[in-house]
Amino acid sequence: MTMTTHMDKYRTCIELTTKCLNECEFCLDACLNAIDVDQRIRCIELLRDCADICALTTKFMTRNSDFATEIANLCADICNACATECEKFDDPHCQPCAKLCRQCATECRNMAQS
């Protein structure tokens, strides 16, 4: 019989939060350098929040914290808010970021409910 570790339980979620963190940082840099940066202030704020909560969520899951599910639910909320804002900008960095944020939110919710 194989023993399931907390890393097995969290593996997919950790992978997605790590990818989401990186995608948000990439999108953040692109938004900061966009011609219409003044119209992207909210997007930039949410990208920062999303990257930070993804990093924190990854840490909590990796160390099997008792609060991992609560942090994952918050991560899902922030990822969805970030996705909604990124979807407003039709460019090659915001659209993929929005898609990945939605995937991350779904996985965080699924993990928190399991």
PLY file of the C-alpha trace (Angstrom):
ply
format ascii 1.0
element vertex 114
property float x
property float y
property float z
element edge 113
property int vertex1
property int vertex2
end_header
0.00 0.00 0.00
1.33 3.44 -0.95
1.31 6.15 1.67
-0.06 9.48 0.45
1.90 12.48 1.66
0.76 16.05 1.94
2.90 16.81 -1.13
0.81 14.36 -3.14
-2.36 16.03 -1.90
-1.13 19.50 -2.84
1.04 18.71 -5.89
-1.28 20.02 -8.64
-2.22 23.09 -6.63
1.42 23.88 -5.85
2.28 23.57 -9.54
-0.53 25.94 -10.54
0.12 28.52 -7.83
3.78 28.58 -8.83
2.89 29.01 -12.51
0.34 31.69 -11.64
2.89 33.57 -9.54
5.32 33.63 -12.46
2.66 34.60 -15.01
1.45 37.45 -12.79
5.00 38.77 -12.38
5.51 38.65 -16.16
2.18 40.39 -16.79
2.92 42.96 -14.09
6.17 43.93 -15.77
4.46 44.21 -19.15
1.63 46.33 -17.70
4.10 48.65 -15.99
5.71 49.24 -19.37
2.48 49.59 -21.34
1.66 52.86 -23.09
-1.67 52.99 -21.25
-0.18 52.21 -17.82
-2.42 54.83 -16.21
-5.46 52.74 -17.22
-3.92 49.61 -15.69
-3.46 50.75 -12.09
-6.10 48.36 -10.70
-4.73 45.53 -12.81
-1.21 46.19 -11.52
-2.43 46.22 -7.92
-4.25 42.92 -8.35
-1.32 41.33 -10.15
0.88 42.16 -7.16
-1.71 40.77 -4.75
-2.14 37.64 -6.83
1.58 36.95 -7.16
2.07 37.43 -3.42
-0.87 35.22 -2.37
0.23 32.50 -4.79
3.70 32.52 -3.24
2.23 32.38 0.27
-0.22 29.63 -0.67
2.61 27.55 -2.12
4.60 27.92 1.09
1.65 26.97 3.30
0.90 23.86 1.25
4.54 22.83 1.02
4.93 22.92 4.80
1.52 21.28 5.32
0.22 24.18 7.40
-3.06 23.77 9.25
-4.11 26.97 7.47
-3.35 25.81 3.92
-7.01 25.43 2.97
-7.97 28.87 4.31
-5.09 30.47 2.41
-6.03 28.51 -0.72
-9.59 29.85 -0.55
-8.28 33.41 -0.25
-5.90 32.70 -3.12
-8.86 31.60 -5.25
-10.71 34.85 -4.49
-7.71 37.00 -5.39
-6.90 34.96 -8.52
-10.48 35.41 -9.74
-10.36 39.16 -9.08
-7.07 39.40 -10.95
-8.44 37.39 -13.86
-11.48 39.67 -14.13
-9.23 42.73 -14.33
-6.74 41.16 -16.76
-9.60 40.12 -19.05
-10.28 43.83 -19.66
-7.01 44.15 -21.58
-6.77 42.41 -24.94
-3.04 41.90 -25.18
-0.62 38.96 -25.30
0.24 39.12 -21.60
-3.04 39.89 -19.82
-5.17 37.29 -21.61
-2.93 34.27 -20.81
-2.53 35.59 -17.27
-6.31 35.79 -16.83
-6.70 32.22 -18.08
-4.04 30.88 -15.72
-5.50 32.85 -12.79
-8.88 31.19 -13.41
-7.27 27.74 -13.54
-5.37 28.45 -10.34
-8.53 29.66 -8.59
-10.40 26.51 -9.57
-7.59 24.24 -8.38
-7.23 26.14 -5.09
-10.97 25.75 -4.43
-10.86 22.07 -5.33
-7.89 21.46 -3.05
-9.50 23.38 -0.18
-12.70 21.32 -0.50
-10.96 17.94 -0.64
0 1
1 2
2 3
3 4
4 5
5 6
6 7
7 8
8 9
9 10
10 11
11 12
12 13
13 14
14 15
15 16
16 17
17 18
18 19
19 20
20 21
21 22
22 23
23 24
24 25
25 26
26 27
27 28
28 29
29 30
30 31
31 32
32 33
33 34
34 35
35 36
36 37
37 38
38 39
39 40
40 41
41 42
42 43
43 44
44 45
45 46
46 47
47 48
48 49
49 50
50 51
51 52
52 53
53 54
54 55
55 56
56 57
57 58
58 59
59 60
60 61
61 62
62 63
63 64
64 65
65 66
66 67
67 68
68 69
69 70
70 71
71 72
72 73
73 74
74 75
75 76
76 77
77 78
78 79
79 80
80 81
81 82
82 83
83 84
84 85
85 86
86 87
87 88
88 89
89 90
90 91
91 92
92 93
93 94
94 95
95 96
96 97
97 98
98 99
99 100
100 101
101 102
102 103
103 104
104 105
105 106
106 107
107 108
108 109
109 110
110 111
111 112
112 113
